[in-house]
């Protein structure tokens, strides 16, 4: 094993450990509403309904929203941080549209 193989192995183990840590810490929920102030901000406040039934206000980064093409009713992962809750994309989405209690685009397409 040379230095390149050892470095690659260390980076893969570190990345896997970090993702397992995030997976265990994160809570799954459904995006319920977006508090859009009307001007472009890099971070937006959103409401997320957790699987436990509670709702939390979380911060959604504009890059995360764009990469995940997030809409109301999409499943997200929420993690607690020093600044409050932060929205992140789950590795595997179990469903594209969820029941948010409101009439969403996905629910109108089913009828």
C-alpha positions as MATLAB code, in Angstrom:
seq = 'XXXXXXXXXXXXXXXXXXXXXXXXXXXXXXXXXXXXXXXXXXXXXXXXXXXXXXXXXXXXXXXXXXXXXXXXXXXXXXXXXXXXXXXXXXXXXXXXXXXXXXXXXXXXXXX';
ca = [
       0.000    0.000    0.000;
       1.493    3.309   -1.039;
       0.778    6.842    0.195;
      -1.970    7.515   -2.364;
      -3.919    4.400   -1.367;
      -3.592    5.248    2.333;
      -4.780    8.822    1.741;
      -7.760    7.623   -0.307;
      -8.713    5.092    2.358;
      -8.491    7.699    5.141;
     -10.667   10.148    3.179;
     -13.306    7.492    2.426;
     -13.449    6.394    6.079;
     -13.701   10.025    7.240;
     -16.484   10.803    4.749;
     -18.417    7.655    5.689;
     -18.107    8.411    9.419;
     -19.308   11.993    8.905;
     -22.323   10.848    6.879;
     -23.262    8.174    9.426;
     -23.044   10.807   12.176;
     -25.319   13.152   10.198;
     -27.738   10.329    9.455;
     -28.072    9.396   13.122;
     -28.470   13.031   14.267;
     -30.931   14.130   11.623;
     -34.698   13.984   11.859;
     -36.894   13.370    8.839;
     -39.742   15.708    8.110;
     -41.897   17.265    5.426;
     -41.518   20.820    4.143;
     -44.738   22.638    5.096;
     -44.192   26.318    4.284;
     -41.580   28.807    3.147;
     -41.348   32.272    4.679;
     -40.174   34.156    1.581;
     -39.527   37.862    2.283;
     -39.650   38.700   -1.439;
     -35.980   39.635   -1.768;
     -33.097   37.299   -2.553;
     -31.456   35.977    0.607;
     -28.928   33.135    0.820;
     -30.849   31.564    3.742;
     -34.642   31.282    3.983;
     -36.774   30.401    6.977;
     -39.054   27.378    6.465;
     -41.463   25.317    8.562;
     -40.937   21.553    8.700;
     -43.395   19.016   10.115;
     -41.395   16.269   11.791;
     -42.407   12.624   11.825;
     -42.987   12.955   15.549;
     -45.829   15.371   14.758;
     -44.222   18.629   15.864;
     -43.368   21.561   13.641;
     -40.067   23.415   13.748;
     -38.773   26.534   12.063;
     -35.548   25.776   10.213;
     -33.075   27.554    7.970;
     -32.886   26.483    4.317;
     -29.827   27.402    2.273;
     -30.614   28.533   -1.289;
     -28.054   26.051   -2.687;
     -29.756   23.154   -0.885;
     -33.164   24.264   -2.171;
     -31.894   24.469   -5.741;
     -29.957   21.177   -5.691;
     -32.912   19.281   -4.268;
     -35.506   21.224   -6.274;
     -37.417   21.444   -3.027;
     -41.122   22.221   -3.010;
     -43.834   22.178   -0.385;
     -44.516   18.546    0.542;
     -41.012   17.215   -0.147;
     -39.258   15.086    2.443;
     -36.181   16.687    4.014;
     -33.750   15.974    6.826;
     -33.519   18.448    9.705;
     -30.517   18.696   12.021;
     -30.109   20.762   15.175;
     -27.178   23.187   15.167;
     -25.970   26.122   17.251;
     -28.034   28.520   15.142;
     -31.205   26.416   15.336;
     -32.496   23.775   12.949;
     -30.973   23.424    9.477;
     -32.600   21.711    6.473;
     -30.561   19.185    4.527;
     -31.305   16.791    1.699;
     -31.827   13.149    2.644;
     -29.694   10.563    0.876;
     -32.748    8.575   -0.134;
     -36.198   10.110   -0.417;
     -38.922    7.707    0.555;
     -41.602    9.647   -1.254;
     -41.621   12.701   -3.465;
     -44.830   14.247   -2.171;
     -46.199   13.810    1.308;
     -49.413   14.665    3.080;
     -48.975   18.156    4.528;
     -52.604   18.725    5.380;
     -52.907   21.264    2.578;
     -53.814   20.911   -1.077;
     -50.497   20.660   -2.914;
     -49.567   20.181   -6.540;
     -48.949   16.463   -5.927;
     -52.364   15.960   -4.342;
     -54.164   17.760   -7.160;
     -52.371   15.575   -9.738;
     -53.654   12.428   -8.012;
     -57.306   13.475   -8.288;
];
